Amino acid sequence: MDKNAHARLTRDGIRIYDRSDFAGMRRAGALAARILDDIGPHVAVGQTTGALDRLITEWVEKAGAVSATIGYKGYRHASCISVNHVVCHGIPGDKTLKDGDILNIDVTVIVDGWFGDSSRMYVAGKLGRKAERLIAVTHDALMAGIDAVRPGNTFGDIGHAIQTFAESHRMSVVRDFCGHGLGRVFHAPPNVLHYGRPGTGPVLEEGMFFTIEPMINLGRPETKVLADDWTAVTRDKSLSAQYEHSVGVTAEGAEIFTLSPGGLYRAAFA
């Protein structure tokens, strides 16, 4: 029998987990975060995104975990690696990193049935000034959203915090992709929008688990999906950045399950 079969669903279909379930999410989140720490030194000029993915695949298997993305809707890799103007869902392959390339690496692992989902920004070689500013704003927008997580607030409050922060720095929030509920499943209600109006959307309750993963563009927010049906890019080819944490709602606010064990919060190269 599913140990969470008795768990309550809100009227919006959002699962409310027990206090004991936080331990499972901590284990899954810790592995995802450790993998993102460990991959940092391998991001370098001349490296291929496929080689990075092979390392991640090896580490997931060595940890006795399972990649949530291998086999998901036909996807064949343990990570998504999105370079420069790729917004999300970049497919690892033969692309060689050049000096100044920025990239998001997104990893989801399954540990004892629990899903840990996180992504982080990296740079190959020397980081350009505009890219550095984009990365900083994107990370801080994520943290502004997390700061809005507490019982009684709404998902609109999270989106509004992210949107107002990013737009105050003259950057745009991607509307075409969002965060999601997770726990013992990869994707579940709610959709966590990274824009919105205060006081709108479902009310946050203790025991909710979900990701917050804003994608912020230097240019306009519009995206398009390439012919591979996975890779999303900015329509104006402006740089894009993303950060993602898995969080749980506590009585006091938010617990972040995917914090870097090495303290690499804003960027894996900081």
DAMO-V28054 format. One record per run of one state. SS is the DSSP state (a for helix, b for strand, c for the rest). FROM is the first residue (numbers start at 0). TO is the last residue. If there is no record, write none. Layout:
SS:FROM:TO
SS:FROM:TO
This chain:
c:0:6
b:7:8
c:9:13
b:14:15
c:16:17
a:18:41
c:42:46
b:47:47
a:48:61
c:62:64
b:65:66
c:67:70
a:71:73
c:74:77
b:78:82
c:83:84
b:85:87
c:88:94
b:95:95
c:96:100
b:101:110
c:111:112
b:113:122
c:123:127
a:128:146
c:147:152
b:153:153
a:154:167
c:168:170
b:171:172
c:173:177
b:178:180
c:181:186
b:187:191
c:192:201
b:202:202
c:203:207
b:208:211
c:212:213
b:214:216
c:217:221
b:222:224
c:225:230
b:231:233
c:234:238
b:239:241
c:242:242
b:243:248
c:249:252
b:253:255
c:256:269
